């Protein structure tokens, strides 16, 4: 439980996977709750917290604007040759 949560935004992590987001969310909830794995009576709350943190993380990463980077909609499209 001592390892750090890695930075998930560009340029530190150019390709963020769902597994990256889930791992960070799980690590965060473990750290905050103090449980590596919850007891059965806390499992639903623990799992709901992991899901909520993962969703908040996705929303944050989707909304961040990194200076000097092309907007995601432009960066993901192939270049079109004019001529």
C-alpha positions as CSV (number, residue, x, y, z in Angstrom):
1,X,0.0,0.0,0.0
2,X,3.0,2.3,0.0
3,X,3.5,2.6,-3.7
4,X,2.6,5.9,-5.3
5,X,-0.3,6.5,-7.6
6,X,1.3,7.4,-11.0
7,X,0.5,10.6,-12.9
8,X,-2.1,9.8,-15.6
9,X,-2.1,13.0,-17.7
10,X,-0.1,13.9,-20.7
11,X,2.9,14.2,-21.2
12,X,3.7,11.9,-18.3
13,X,1.4,9.1,-19.6
14,X,0.5,9.5,-23.2
15,X,-1.7,6.4,-23.3
16,X,-4.0,5.9,-20.3
17,X,-5.9,2.6,-20.2
18,X,-9.0,1.7,-18.1
19,X,-6.7,-0.6,-16.1
20,X,-4.5,2.5,-15.2
21,X,-7.5,4.4,-14.0
22,X,-8.9,1.5,-12.1
23,X,-5.5,0.8,-10.4
24,X,-5.2,4.4,-9.4
25,X,-8.7,4.5,-8.0
26,X,-8.2,1.2,-6.1
27,X,-5.0,2.5,-4.6
28,X,-6.6,5.8,-3.6
29,X,-9.5,4.0,-1.8
30,X,-7.2,1.6,-0.1
31,X,-5.1,4.5,1.2
32,X,-8.0,6.6,2.4
33,X,-9.9,3.6,4.0
34,X,-6.9,2.0,5.5
35,X,-8.0,-1.4,4.1
36,X,-6.1,-3.4,1.5
37,X,-9.2,-5.5,1.1
38,X,-12.5,-4.7,2.9
39,X,-14.4,-7.1,5.1
40,X,-17.5,-8.5,3.5
41,X,-19.8,-6.0,5.3
42,X,-17.8,-3.1,3.8
43,X,-17.3,-4.6,0.3
44,X,-20.2,-2.8,-1.4
45,X,-19.1,0.6,0.0
46,X,-15.5,0.0,-1.0
47,X,-16.4,-1.1,-4.5
48,X,-18.7,1.8,-5.0
49,X,-16.0,4.2,-3.9
50,X,-13.5,2.7,-6.3
51,X,-16.0,3.1,-9.2
52,X,-16.8,6.7,-8.2
53,X,-13.1,7.6,-8.0
54,X,-12.4,5.9,-11.3
55,X,-15.3,7.9,-12.9
56,X,-14.1,11.1,-11.4
57,X,-10.6,10.4,-12.7
58,X,-11.9,9.8,-16.2
59,X,-13.9,13.0,-16.1
60,X,-10.9,15.0,-14.9
61,X,-8.5,13.6,-17.5
62,X,-11.1,14.2,-20.3
63,X,-11.5,17.8,-19.2
64,X,-7.8,18.8,-18.5
65,X,-6.2,21.0,-21.1
66,X,-2.4,20.5,-21.4
67,X,-0.6,23.6,-22.7
68,X,1.2,23.0,-25.9
69,X,-0.8,19.9,-26.8
70,X,-3.2,19.7,-29.6
71,X,-6.9,19.3,-28.7
72,X,-7.9,15.6,-28.4
73,X,-10.4,15.8,-31.3
74,X,-7.7,17.2,-33.6
75,X,-4.9,15.0,-32.3
76,X,-6.9,11.8,-32.8
77,X,-7.8,12.5,-36.4
78,X,-5.5,11.5,-39.3
79,X,-3.9,14.3,-41.3
80,X,-5.7,15.1,-44.5
81,X,-3.7,15.9,-47.6
82,X,-5.0,18.9,-49.6
83,X,-4.1,19.3,-53.1
